[in-house]
Amino acid sequence: MKQDEFNELFRNRTKTLALQVITLLGELKYSDALGTIRKQLIRSATSTAANFRAVCRARSEKERFSKLCIVVEEADETLFWIEMLTDAGFISKEKMTDCYKEAEEILKVMAAYKKKLQR
């Protein structure tokens, strides 16, 4: 796969994940505890997407690597907040399965990409 195709694919996948998270969380009733988790999960999912876009537009290899490190960190944080959301019982694991799997796959791909850039 060419770099441009890879970039386009993951720009779309990260953005779609962020939109799925926003949609699913928008269906939940408000509470203070849920509000905290909701805010953190939306921030980490949208940050993953926004920072991957920055990876694609990096002006140097150092900048690309730096932004990619943020993508890996935010994708991992997204998994954490999904776990918190489901473990606290605010939403069923079944409803979040697709988001969790996608975030996990994005994390694995981005971590491998980061290792490739480190060499």
C-alpha positions as CSV (number, residue, x, y, z in Angstrom):
1,M,0.0,0.0,0.0
2,K,1.3,3.4,-0.9
3,Q,1.8,6.1,1.8
4,D,-1.0,8.3,0.3
5,E,-3.4,5.4,0.4
6,F,-2.4,4.5,3.9
7,N,-2.9,8.1,5.1
8,E,-6.3,8.4,3.4
9,L,-7.4,5.0,4.9
10,F,-6.5,5.9,8.4
11,R,-7.7,9.6,8.2
12,N,-11.1,8.1,7.4
13,R,-10.9,5.3,10.0
14,T,-9.9,7.6,12.9
15,K,-12.5,10.1,11.9
16,T,-15.2,7.4,11.7
17,L,-14.2,6.1,15.1
18,A,-14.5,9.6,16.6
19,L,-18.0,10.0,15.1
20,Q,-19.1,6.6,16.3
21,V,-18.0,7.4,19.8
22,I,-19.8,10.8,19.7
23,T,-23.0,9.2,18.4
24,L,-23.1,6.4,20.9
25,L,-22.3,8.7,23.9
26,G,-24.9,11.1,22.7
27,E,-27.6,8.5,23.4
28,L,-26.8,8.2,27.1
29,K,-28.6,10.1,29.8
30,Y,-26.5,12.7,31.7
31,S,-24.9,12.1,35.1
32,D,-21.9,13.7,36.7
33,A,-19.8,10.6,36.6
34,L,-20.8,9.7,33.1
35,G,-20.2,13.3,32.0
36,T,-16.5,13.0,33.1
37,I,-16.0,9.8,31.2
38,R,-18.0,11.0,28.2
39,K,-15.8,14.1,27.9
40,Q,-12.6,12.2,28.2
41,L,-13.6,9.6,25.7
42,I,-14.7,12.1,23.1
43,R,-11.5,14.1,23.6
44,S,-9.3,11.1,23.2
45,A,-11.1,9.7,20.2
46,T,-11.2,13.1,18.4
47,S,-7.6,13.8,19.3
48,T,-6.6,10.5,17.7
49,A,-8.2,11.6,14.5
50,A,-7.0,15.2,14.6
51,N,-3.4,14.2,15.4
52,F,-3.3,11.5,12.6
53,R,-4.3,14.3,10.2
54,A,-1.3,16.2,11.6
55,V,0.9,13.2,11.0
56,C,-0.1,13.3,7.3
57,R,0.8,16.9,7.0
58,A,4.0,16.9,9.0
59,R,6.8,19.1,7.7
60,S,9.6,16.9,8.9
61,E,10.3,13.3,10.0
62,K,10.7,14.5,13.6
63,E,7.4,16.3,13.5
64,R,5.8,13.2,12.0
65,F,7.2,11.0,14.7
66,S,6.2,13.4,17.4
67,K,2.6,13.6,16.2
68,L,2.5,9.8,15.8
69,C,3.5,9.4,19.4
70,I,0.4,11.5,20.3
71,V,-1.8,9.3,18.1
72,V,-0.6,6.1,19.9
73,E,-1.1,7.7,23.3
74,E,-4.6,9.0,22.5
75,A,-5.7,5.7,20.8
76,D,-4.6,3.9,24.0
77,E,-6.4,6.4,26.1
78,T,-9.6,5.8,24.0
79,L,-9.4,2.1,24.9
80,F,-9.0,3.0,28.6
81,W,-12.1,5.3,28.6
82,I,-14.2,2.7,26.7
83,E,-13.2,0.2,29.4
84,M,-14.2,2.7,32.1
85,L,-17.5,3.4,30.4
86,T,-18.4,-0.3,30.1
87,D,-16.9,-1.4,33.5
88,A,-18.9,1.3,35.3
89,G,-22.1,0.0,33.6
90,F,-23.0,3.1,31.7
91,I,-23.3,1.2,28.5
92,S,-23.1,-2.5,27.6
93,K,-19.8,-4.0,26.3
94,E,-21.8,-5.3,23.3
95,K,-22.7,-1.7,22.2
96,M,-19.0,-0.6,22.4
97,T,-17.5,-3.7,20.9
98,D,-17.1,-2.3,17.4
99,C,-15.6,0.9,18.7
100,Y,-13.2,-1.0,21.0
101,K,-12.0,-3.3,18.3
102,E,-11.5,-0.4,15.9
103,A,-9.6,1.6,18.5
104,E,-7.5,-1.4,19.3
105,E,-6.7,-2.0,15.7
106,I,-5.8,1.6,15.1
107,L,-3.5,1.5,18.2
108,K,-1.7,-1.6,16.9
109,V,-1.2,-0.2,13.4
110,M,0.0,3.2,14.7
111,A,2.4,1.5,17.2
112,A,3.9,-0.5,14.4
113,Y,4.2,2.6,12.2
114,K,5.9,4.4,15.1
115,K,8.4,1.6,15.5
116,K,9.1,1.7,11.7
117,L,9.8,5.5,12.0
118,Q,12.1,4.9,14.9
119,R,14.5,2.9,12.8
